[in-house]
Amino acid sequence: LVQIIYISRSTFENTDAINKIEPNVVRILAKSRVNNRKNGLVGVLYFGDGAFFQCLEGEEEAVNTLFTKIEQDTRHKDVRLISKKYISKLSFPDWSMKYAPLDERMRSFLQENNYEKFDPYAFSPEMTHKILGVLIDAYDPTIEIESNPSAPVAVQNTQQTSAATSELAILSFIMSAIACVLAIYAVVLIPGTL
């Protein structure tokens, strides 16, 4: 597994927000969530003051392929890879693409660290790490507008898949047994059910 963090500047003009989210960002999120599930990728996207900050995690080949596409995307410019490292576990296992908006918590965090606005090009590696920590804990207001927020991310993990399948099989067996007991009860104890 690999984790990358990249930054970029938007090329679009900010327009009226939908649920406090810029419409271009909404479209990026929607497409990212579908594609990331399909490719077994997870991550977080932050957009504030016209700048993107994105962390992506997954199998190295899938991450590299996506980053190549990101570099060609005309919705942003000045794309810069600021971190790449190998990881043993995912930071965002339940998020195909988590979104964290520029909110009061982030503004306060920036002020505490002597930044007037969100400018990831000015961040030190230490500040980048701190920002990632804030994003891991951030609330995602788009959870309500995502089509299926509880759908599992398609990260390769056969042990979890087989465990979930076993649990479903056991639950199905128990429910079938209960249905049989109720049917027998109805036939034996309730007159006129046959």
LUMTIVEX-776549 format. One record per residue: residue number from 1; chain; x negated, y negated, z negated of N, C-alpha, C in turn. Coordinates in steps of 0.001 Angstrom, whole numbers, plus 500000, padded with zeros to 6 digits. Example, Ala and Ser with C-alpha at 12.3 -4.5 7.8 and 13.67 -1.06 7.14 Angstrom:
BEGIN
R, num, cadena, n_X, n_Y, n_Z, ca_X, ca_Y, ca_Z, c_X, c_Y, c_Z
R, 1, A, 486810, 505690, 492200, 487700, 504500, 492200, 486800, 503300, 492200
R, 2, A, 487150, 502250, 492920, 486330, 501060, 492860, 487100, 499970, 492130
***
This chain:
BEGIN
R, num, cadena, n_X, n_Y, n_Z, ca_X, ca_Y, ca_Z, c_X, c_Y, c_Z
R, 1, A, 499158, 501195, 500000, 500000, 500000, 500000, 499122, 498753, 500000
R, 2, A, 499641, 497719, 500638, 498913, 496469, 500699, 499873, 495311, 500389
R, 3, A, 499322, 494246, 499836, 500080, 493025, 499571, 499389, 491871, 500269
R, 4, A, 500175, 491090, 501017, 499620, 489872, 501593, 500465, 488687, 501124
R, 5, A, 499822, 487542, 501062, 500522, 486282, 500808, 500085, 485333, 501912
R, 6, A, 501070, 484729, 502569, 500745, 483730, 503573, 501564, 482478, 503315
R, 7, A, 501089, 481373, 503862, 501774, 480098, 503751, 501908, 479502, 505145
R, 8, A, 502896, 478624, 505296, 503085, 477942, 506575, 503966, 476718, 506353
R, 9, A, 504041, 475881, 507390, 504906, 474696, 507346, 506029, 474894, 508363
R, 10, A, 507230, 474486, 507983, 508367, 474650, 508897, 508241, 473670, 510057
R, 11, A, 508749, 474080, 511208, 508776, 473199, 512380, 510165, 472622, 512589
R, 12, A, 511141, 473075, 511808, 512502, 472571, 511948, 512768, 471456, 510947
R, 13, A, 513705, 470597, 511304, 514143, 469540, 510399, 515107, 470148, 509397
R, 14, A, 514943, 469810, 508137, 515879, 470299, 507139, 517256, 469728, 507435
R, 15, A, 518273, 470605, 507402, 519647, 470186, 507643, 520473, 470448, 506391
R, 16, A, 521773, 470242, 506499, 522639, 470470, 505346, 522491, 471904, 504864
R, 17, A, 522335, 472041, 503586, 522128, 473361, 503005, 523434, 474130, 502893
R, 18, A, 523332, 475440, 503062, 524437, 476361, 502818, 524146, 476996, 501467
R, 19, A, 525009, 476763, 500495, 524758, 477260, 499130, 523368, 476843, 498644
R, 20, A, 522980, 475606, 498956, 521679, 475038, 498571, 520501, 475672, 499307
R, 21, A, 520774, 476360, 500415, 519714, 476997, 501190, 519762, 476454, 502609
R, 22, A, 518633, 476039, 503110, 518526, 475497, 504457, 518985, 476563, 505464
R, 23, A, 519867, 476212, 506421, 520420, 477217, 507352, 519376, 478012, 508132
R, 24, A, 518279, 477405, 508527, 517230, 478155, 509221, 516634, 479220, 508304
R, 25, A, 516519, 478899, 507031, 515988, 479857, 506061, 516987, 481000, 505863
R, 26, A, 518280, 480680, 505866, 519307, 481721, 505755, 519164, 482721, 506900
R, 27, A, 518962, 482223, 508116, 518807, 483115, 509270, 517535, 483960, 509151
R, 28, A, 516457, 483355, 508693, 515204, 484094, 508498, 515411, 485209, 507471
R, 29, A, 516077, 484881, 506369, 516335, 485874, 505320, 517168, 487043, 505834
R, 30, A, 518239, 486723, 506545, 519131, 487772, 507042, 518379, 488751, 507934
R, 31, A, 517601, 488208, 508861, 516853, 489073, 509786, 515744, 489833, 509051
R, 32, A, 515060, 489157, 508120, 513987, 489803, 507356, 514499, 490981, 506555
R, 33, A, 515653, 490798, 505936, 516192, 491866, 505096, 516515, 493110, 505908
R, 34, A, 517077, 492929, 507064, 517393, 494072, 507929, 516104, 494742, 508406
R, 35, A, 515197, 493956, 508952, 513955, 494515, 509501, 513062, 495112, 508424
R, 36, A, 512973, 494457, 507268, 512111, 494974, 506207, 512611, 496311, 505680
R, 37, A, 513927, 496458, 505533, 514466, 497761, 505104, 514075, 498837, 506116
R, 38, A, 514242, 498500, 507398, 513952, 499458, 508459, 512468, 499853, 508461
R, 39, A, 511590, 498920, 508109, 510140, 499165, 508169, 509501, 499469, 506816
R, 40, A, 510318, 499615, 505771, 509791, 499971, 504457, 508980, 498869, 503797
R, 41, A, 509345, 497616, 504045, 508630, 496474, 503472, 509463, 495802, 502397
R, 42, A, 508785, 495177, 501447, 509442, 494397, 500399, 508698, 493080, 500246
R, 43, A, 509312, 492150, 499498, 508614, 490899, 499269, 509499, 489801, 498744
R, 44, A, 508943, 488597, 498773, 509653, 487405, 498312, 509315, 486261, 499257
R, 45, A, 510312, 485416, 499499, 510135, 484231, 500333, 510489, 483012, 499501
R, 46, A, 509624, 482029, 499553, 509881, 480765, 498873, 509790, 479659, 499913
R, 47, A, 510765, 478757, 499890, 510745, 477611, 500796, 511023, 476360, 499988
R, 48, A, 510103, 475416, 500050, 510281, 474159, 499335, 509425, 473074, 499948
R, 49, A, 509978, 471883, 500013, 509257, 470715, 500547, 508682, 470991, 501937
R, 50, A, 509438, 471753, 502742, 509026, 472017, 504122, 507948, 473072, 504278
R, 51, A, 507616, 473768, 503192, 506556, 474787, 503251, 507095, 476156, 502853
R, 52, A, 506572, 477177, 503533, 506895, 478563, 503207, 505748, 479163, 502402
R, 53, A, 506117, 480041, 501475, 505187, 480850, 500696, 505827, 482231, 500685
R, 54, A, 505153, 483203, 501298, 505745, 484522, 501367, 504751, 485588, 500965
R, 55, A, 505241, 486522, 500160, 504477, 487700, 499776, 505164, 488894, 500417
R, 56, A, 504399, 489720, 501100, 504903, 490943, 501720, 504117, 492132, 501187
R, 57, A, 504818, 493243, 500964, 504172, 494453, 500474, 504712, 495673, 501217
R, 58, A, 503854, 496654, 501387, 504255, 497904, 502036, 503047, 498612, 502603
R, 59, A, 503322, 499567, 503474, 502232, 500286, 504137, 501454, 499298, 505010
R, 60, A, 500136, 499434, 505023, 499274, 498448, 505674, 499626, 498228, 507148
R, 61, A, 499862, 499295, 507895, 500158, 499141, 509317, 501439, 498324, 509532
R, 62, A, 502476, 498598, 508727, 503743, 497868, 508859, 503570, 496397, 508480
R, 63, A, 502798, 496130, 507430, 502553, 494750, 507004, 501767, 494002, 508085
R, 64, A, 500730, 494634, 508617, 499921, 493994, 509664, 500742, 493710, 510919
R, 65, A, 501592, 494654, 511306, 502441, 494470, 512484, 503378, 493282, 512283
R, 66, A, 503994, 493212, 511106, 504904, 492096, 510834, 504149, 490767, 510790
R, 67, A, 502986, 490745, 510179, 502253, 489486, 510090, 501855, 488976, 511478
R, 68, A, 501536, 489873, 512380, 501228, 489469, 513755, 502442, 488777, 514385
R, 69, A, 503639, 489325, 514139, 504866, 488695, 514649, 505111, 487346, 513974
R, 70, A, 504866, 487276, 512689, 505063, 486031, 511935, 504177, 484923, 512499
R, 71, A, 502941, 485264, 512836, 502022, 484259, 513382, 502535, 483670, 514693
R, 72, A, 503348, 484424, 515432, 503879, 483963, 516724, 505222, 483237, 516602
R, 73, A, 505832, 483254, 515426, 507161, 482672, 515214, 507089, 481145, 515304
R, 74, A, 507906, 480558, 516168, 507860, 479111, 516409, 508601, 478290, 515354
R, 75, A, 509239, 478953, 514393, 509937, 478210, 513332, 508990, 477675, 512274
R, 76, A, 507716, 478032, 512417, 506716, 477481, 511495, 505367, 477355, 512189
R, 77, A, 504478, 476619, 511540, 503146, 476371, 512089, 502135, 476423, 510947
R, 78, A, 500875, 476275, 511286, 499797, 476285, 510284, 499843, 477533, 509397
R, 79, A, 500127, 478676, 510010, 500208, 479931, 509262, 498816, 480284, 508744
R, 80, A, 498749, 480525, 507452, 497454, 480847, 506836, 497619, 482009, 505860
R, 81, A, 496845, 483066, 506088, 496813, 484201, 505168, 495918, 483795, 503996
R, 82, A, 496487, 483748, 502787, 495696, 483280, 501643, 495319, 484396, 500674
R, 83, A, 495931, 485571, 500859, 495587, 486686, 499984, 495945, 487997, 500673
R, 84, A, 495054, 488958, 500540, 495330, 490321, 501002, 494610, 491254, 500056
R, 85, A, 495402, 492182, 499472, 494781, 493140, 498557, 495561, 494444, 498563
R, 86, A, 494867, 495511, 498206, 495492, 496816, 498098, 496120, 496930, 496714
R, 87, A, 497303, 497532, 496675, 498044, 497659, 495423, 498458, 499111, 495227
R, 88, A, 498697, 499476, 493970, 499128, 500848, 493684, 500636, 500953, 493533
R, 89, A, 501305, 499817, 493241, 502762, 499829, 493147, 503308, 498500, 493665
R, 90, A, 504578, 498529, 494054, 505231, 497348, 494613, 505647, 496374, 493523
R, 91, A, 505487, 495089, 493781, 505920, 494048, 492841, 507412, 493786, 492953
R, 92, A, 507994, 494060, 494120, 509400, 493780, 494407, 510091, 495034, 494946
R, 93, A, 510092, 496147, 494205, 510585, 497396, 494771, 512063, 497365, 495172
R, 94, A, 512849, 496489, 494569, 514280, 496448, 494852, 514684, 495340, 495814
R, 95, A, 513721, 494643, 496381, 514030, 493493, 497227, 513429, 493675, 498612
R, 96, A, 514272, 493849, 499627, 513750, 493875, 500986, 513157, 492501, 501305
R, 97, A, 513799, 491449, 500799, 513237, 490107, 500871, 513957, 489232, 499850
R, 98, A, 513320, 489038, 498725, 513855, 488176, 497678, 513656, 486726, 498112
R, 99, A, 514614, 485873, 497761, 514488, 484453, 498081, 514546, 483646, 496791
R, 100, A, 513601, 482753, 496627, 513585, 481863, 495467, 513591, 480427, 495976
R, 101, A, 514624, 479648, 495639, 514700, 478256, 496107, 513878, 477310, 495233
R, 102, A, 513671, 476103, 495736, 512994, 475071, 494947, 513999, 474567, 493930
R, 103, A, 513865, 475023, 492697, 514806, 474648, 491659, 514083, 473930, 490529
R, 104, A, 514821, 473625, 489488, 514239, 472887, 488361, 513084, 473639, 487702
R, 105, A, 513207, 474955, 487630, 512124, 475736, 487007, 510820, 475581, 487792
R, 106, A, 510914, 475642, 489121, 509718, 475494, 489944, 509194, 474061, 489871
R, 107, A, 510100, 473088, 489914, 509660, 471686, 489802, 508922, 471445, 488493
R, 108, A, 509468, 471971, 487398, 508808, 471827, 486091, 507450, 472515, 486093
R, 109, A, 507403, 473711, 486668, 506151, 474452, 486736, 505099, 473671, 487519
R, 110, A, 505505, 473096, 488646, 504570, 472302, 489454, 504067, 471089, 488679
R, 111, A, 504967, 470393, 487995, 504573, 469221, 487216, 503620, 469599, 486085
R, 112, A, 503893, 470717, 485412, 503018, 471190, 484339, 501613, 471468, 484852
R, 113, A, 501501, 471803, 486132, 500205, 472108, 486742, 499686, 470965, 487608
R, 114, A, 500238, 469752, 487381, 499781, 468508, 488028, 499978, 468471, 489546
R, 115, A, 501109, 469040, 490005, 501462, 468945, 491418, 502758, 468145, 491532
R, 116, A, 502779, 467172, 492446, 503969, 466352, 492634, 505021, 467057, 493477
R, 117, A, 504571, 467919, 494387, 505499, 468655, 495239, 504913, 470025, 495537
R, 118, A, 505734, 470850, 496193, 505287, 472191, 496538, 504415, 472111, 497786
R, 119, A, 503116, 472258, 497601, 502165, 472234, 498715, 501181, 473389, 498547
R, 120, A, 501525, 474560, 499067, 500672, 475729, 498853, 499278, 475603, 499469
R, 121, A, 499104, 474649, 500383, 497772, 474437, 500974, 496807, 473837, 499955
R, 122, A, 497347, 473231, 498909, 496512, 472619, 497878, 496287, 473548, 496688
R, 123, A, 496929, 474714, 496683, 496836, 475611, 495537, 495508, 476359, 495498
R, 124, A, 494985, 476491, 494302, 493810, 477338, 494071, 494288, 478799, 494050
R, 125, A, 493362, 479756, 494151, 493768, 481166, 494024, 494483, 481441, 492696
R, 126, A, 494048, 480790, 491632, 494700, 480964, 490325, 496140, 480452, 490361
R, 127, A, 496350, 479297, 490989, 497696, 478738, 491090, 498577, 479628, 491975
R, 128, A, 498025, 480171, 493031, 498761, 481089, 493893, 499248, 482280, 493085
R, 129, A, 498394, 482835, 492245, 498750, 483964, 491390, 499860, 483564, 490413
R, 130, A, 499761, 482372, 489845, 500794, 481889, 488918, 502137, 481717, 489636
R, 131, A, 502097, 481165, 490843, 503323, 480965, 491624, 503979, 482320, 491892
R, 132, A, 503186, 483311, 492245, 503730, 484638, 492499, 504423, 485177, 491248
R, 133, A, 503832, 484946, 490095, 504458, 485362, 488833, 505800, 484688, 488603
R, 134, A, 505885, 483399, 488923, 507152, 482675, 488796, 508188, 483270, 489742
R, 135, A, 507771, 483604, 490946, 508697, 484139, 491942, 509194, 485539, 491588
R, 136, A, 508351, 486335, 490960, 508767, 487673, 490547, 509946, 487569, 489581
R, 137, A, 509904, 486573, 488696, 510956, 486407, 487690, 512111, 485529, 488148
R, 138, A, 512018, 484915, 489307, 513020, 483941, 489756, 514353, 484590, 490104
R, 139, A, 515401, 483803, 489932, 516746, 484219, 490330, 516901, 484007, 491830
R, 140, A, 517553, 484974, 492499, 517807, 484867, 493933, 519278, 484528, 494150
R, 141, A, 519599, 483268, 494521, 521003, 482885, 494715, 521622, 483510, 495954
R, 142, A, 520827, 484098, 496816, 521372, 484685, 498046, 521885, 486096, 497832
R, 143, A, 521744, 486614, 496625, 522195, 487978, 496382, 523674, 488117, 496722
R, 144, A, 524450, 487047, 496510, 525879, 487090, 496808, 526148, 487065, 498308
R, 145, A, 525251, 486495, 499107, 525514, 486406, 500538, 524825, 487509, 501328
R, 146, A, 524005, 488313, 500662, 523394, 489446, 501351, 524455, 490510, 501538
R, 147, A, 524478, 491120, 502694, 525556, 492049, 503033, 525642, 493241, 502091
R, 148, A, 524517, 493779, 501665, 524548, 494937, 500785, 523337, 494889, 499870
R, 149, A, 523387, 494069, 498809, 522210, 493863, 497974, 521736, 495093, 497218
R, 150, A, 522622, 496061, 497022, 522202, 497222, 496250, 521678, 498356, 497119
R, 151, A, 521669, 498152, 498440, 521167, 499207, 499318, 519683, 499424, 499055
R, 152, A, 519255, 500661, 499003, 517851, 500925, 498689, 516931, 500499, 499824
R, 153, A, 515771, 500049, 499456, 514749, 499686, 500422, 514100, 500968, 500905
R, 154, A, 513795, 501040, 502178, 513301, 502279, 502773, 511805, 502460, 502594
R, 155, A, 511338, 502319, 501381, 509929, 502572, 501100, 509769, 504071, 500907
R, 156, A, 508722, 504631, 501469, 508520, 506073, 501402, 508285, 506502, 499963
R, 157, A, 509226, 507264, 499405, 509065, 507814, 498064, 509938, 509055, 497967
R, 158, A, 509410, 510183, 498359, 510199, 511400, 498439, 510607, 511914, 497071
R, 159, A, 509812, 511665, 496030, 510194, 512134, 494703, 511466, 511437, 494238
R, 160, A, 511548, 510111, 494424, 512752, 509387, 494022, 513941, 509854, 494847
R, 161, A, 513761, 510073, 496137, 514851, 510499, 496999, 515364, 511863, 496580
R, 162, A, 514473, 512818, 496320, 514920, 514156, 495941, 515555, 514134, 494562
R, 163, A, 515076, 513305, 493652, 515685, 513197, 492322, 517097, 512637, 492440
R, 164, A, 517268, 511621, 493258, 518593, 511032, 493455, 519538, 512039, 494098
R, 165, A, 519044, 512808, 495069, 519857, 513827, 495721, 520275, 514892, 494718
R, 166, A, 519371, 515308, 493843, 519685, 516303, 492812, 520744, 515778, 491852
R, 167, A, 520603, 514524, 491428, 521583, 513924, 490526, 522960, 513869, 491186
R, 168, A, 523015, 513522, 492466, 524295, 513483, 493166, 524905, 514873, 493288
R, 169, A, 524078, 515884, 493534, 524577, 517253, 493641, 525157, 517719, 492306
R, 170, A, 524487, 517407, 491211, 524979, 517785, 489878, 526290, 517069, 489582
R, 171, A, 526348, 515786, 489865, 527567, 515009, 489644, 528719, 515558, 490489
R, 172, A, 528447, 515907, 491717, 529461, 516476, 492601, 529967, 517806, 492052
R, 173, A, 529080, 518651, 491558, 529464, 519934, 490973, 530352, 519718, 489754
R, 174, A, 529974, 518799, 488881, 530762, 518522, 487668, 532160, 518035, 488041
R, 175, A, 532240, 517122, 489007, 533537, 516597, 489430, 534391, 517716, 490034
R, 176, A, 533801, 518623, 490788, 534538, 519756, 491359, 535055, 520673, 490257
R, 177, A, 534235, 520935, 489260, 534643, 521786, 488142, 535811, 521161, 487390
R, 178, A, 535768, 519874, 487150, 536862, 519178, 486465, 538147, 519279, 487293
R, 179, A, 538028, 519092, 488603, 539203, 519196, 489470, 539798, 520598, 489411
R, 180, A, 538974, 521640, 489385, 539465, 523011, 489292, 540179, 523255, 487962
R, 181, A, 539611, 522799, 486874, 540224, 522966, 485551, 541577, 522274, 485516
R, 182, A, 541666, 521082, 486036, 542936, 520359, 486065, 543971, 521079, 486918
R, 183, A, 543560, 521650, 488040, 544484, 522398, 488901, 545000, 523638, 488184
R, 184, A, 544122, 524366, 487503, 544536, 525554, 486748, 545490, 525150, 485638
R, 185, A, 545195, 524104, 484936, 546045, 523593, 483860, 547443, 523287, 484394
R, 186, A, 547474, 522617, 485544, 548764, 522263, 486127, 549571, 523502, 486503
R, 187, A, 548948, 524521, 487068, 549639, 525725, 487514, 550099, 526559, 486314
R, 188, A, 549237, 526727, 485303, 549531, 527607, 484181, 550471, 526968, 483165
R, 189, A, 550246, 525734, 482819, 550972, 525141, 481705, 552165, 524274, 482090
R, 190, A, 552245, 523812, 483289, 553352, 522936, 483676, 554317, 523739, 484529
R, 191, A, 555519, 524002, 484014, 556482, 524805, 484765, 556896, 524114, 486072
R, 192, A, 557067, 524892, 487091, 557580, 524399, 488373, 556539, 523750, 489250
R, 193, A, 555243, 523917, 488972, 554217, 523302, 489827, 553891, 524155, 491041
R, 194, A, 554330, 525402, 491059, 554073, 526259, 492225, 555193, 526209, 493193
***
